[in-house]
Amino acid sequence: MMYKLTTTETIIRLSDNASIPMVMGNADYERYLQWVALGNVAQPADVPTPEQVARTLEVAEAGPVAKTWFAGQQAAIDFVRLTPAQQATAIDAMTLAQLRTVVKFLAVAVSMLIKRELL
């Protein structure tokens, strides 16, 4: 079994890419500690590039601003909570101004998600 450290409070088990929290009482974490006690060494954590650090900071700083903005967009929030079929019907019934509000909301939400998860 091989493991890889991360920059968070988790360890990755390489055989299945399981994320193991560093919490006593967690059977996987305790197996990891036993593995280390036998003289094994986990792979080091990947060091983030300066660009990744900058993106992480950007998302962290933008999060509270976006959350505040999202809270004021009740019509868009209501739209997101609809089923896809209900959304299709709602889009057909929206005015251009309503569509702009929903598109702006979704653009900000998708941008935040992509920055946080993919960049």
C-alpha positions in Angstrom: 0.0 0.0 0.0 1.3 3.5 -0.8 0.1 6.9 0.4 0.6 10.5 -0.6 0.6 13.5 1.7 -1.5 16.6 0.8 -1.4 20.2 1.9 -4.6 19.7 3.8 -5.5 17.5 6.8 -5.9 14.4 4.5 -3.8 11.6 3.1 -4.4 10.0 -0.3 -4.3 6.2 -0.5 -2.8 5.7 -3.9 -4.4 2.3 -4.6 -7.9 3.8 -4.9 -7.3 7.6 -4.5 -9.3 7.5 -1.3 -9.0 10.7 0.8 -8.3 9.8 4.4 -8.8 12.4 7.1 -6.1 12.6 9.7 -8.5 11.7 12.6 -7.8 9.2 15.3 -10.5 6.6 15.3 -10.6 6.6 11.5 -9.7 3.0 10.6 -7.9 4.0 7.4 -5.9 6.7 9.2 -4.9 4.2 11.9 -3.8 1.7 9.2 -1.7 4.5 7.6 -0.1 5.2 11.0 0.7 1.4 11.4 2.2 1.5 7.9 4.4 4.4 8.8 5.4 2.7 12.1 6.8 -0.2 10.0 9.2 2.2 8.4 7.3 3.2 5.3 7.3 6.8 4.0 4.5 8.5 2.2 5.1 10.4 -1.0 5.4 14.2 -0.3 2.6 16.6 -1.0 2.6 18.4 -4.3 3.8 21.9 -3.9 1.4 24.4 -5.4 2.7 26.7 -8.2 2.6 30.4 -7.6 -0.4 30.5 -10.1 -2.3 28.0 -8.0 -1.6 29.9 -4.8 -2.8 33.1 -6.5 -6.0 31.4 -7.7 -6.7 29.9 -4.3 -6.4 33.4 -2.7 -8.6 34.9 -5.4 -11.3 32.4 -4.8 -11.0 32.8 -1.0 -11.2 36.6 -1.3 -14.1 36.5 -3.8 -16.1 33.9 -1.9 -17.7 36.3 0.7 -18.4 38.9 -1.9 -20.1 36.4 -4.2 -22.0 34.9 -1.3 -23.4 38.3 -0.4 -24.3 39.0 -4.0 -25.9 35.6 -4.4 -28.1 36.2 -1.3 -29.6 39.3 -3.0 -30.6 37.3 -6.1 -33.7 35.5 -4.9 -35.3 35.1 -8.3 -32.1 33.5 -9.6 -31.8 31.3 -6.5 -35.4 30.2 -7.0 -34.6 29.4 -10.6 -31.6 27.2 -9.7 -33.8 25.2 -7.3 -36.2 24.2 -10.1 -36.0 20.9 -11.9 -34.6 21.1 -15.4 -38.1 20.7 -16.9 -39.3 23.6 -14.7 -36.3 25.7 -15.7 -37.1 25.2 -19.4 -40.7 26.3 -18.8 -39.5 29.3 -16.7 -37.0 30.4 -19.4 -39.8 30.4 -22.0 -41.9 32.7 -19.8 -39.1 35.1 -18.7 -38.6 38.6 -19.9 -35.2 39.7 -21.2 -34.5 41.5 -18.0 -35.3 38.4 -16.0 -33.1 36.2 -18.3 -30.2 38.7 -17.8 -30.5 38.4 -14.0 -30.4 34.6 -14.2 -27.6 34.5 -16.7 -25.5 36.9 -14.6 -26.1 34.8 -11.5 -25.2 31.5 -13.2 -22.1 33.1 -14.8 -20.8 34.2 -11.4 -21.7 30.8 -9.8 -20.0 28.8 -12.6 -17.0 31.0 -12.6 -16.5 30.6 -8.8 -17.0 26.8 -9.2 -14.5 26.5 -12.0 -11.9 28.6 -10.2 -12.3 26.6 -7.0 -12.4 23.1 -8.5 -10.6 23.2 -11.8 -8.0 26.0 -11.9 
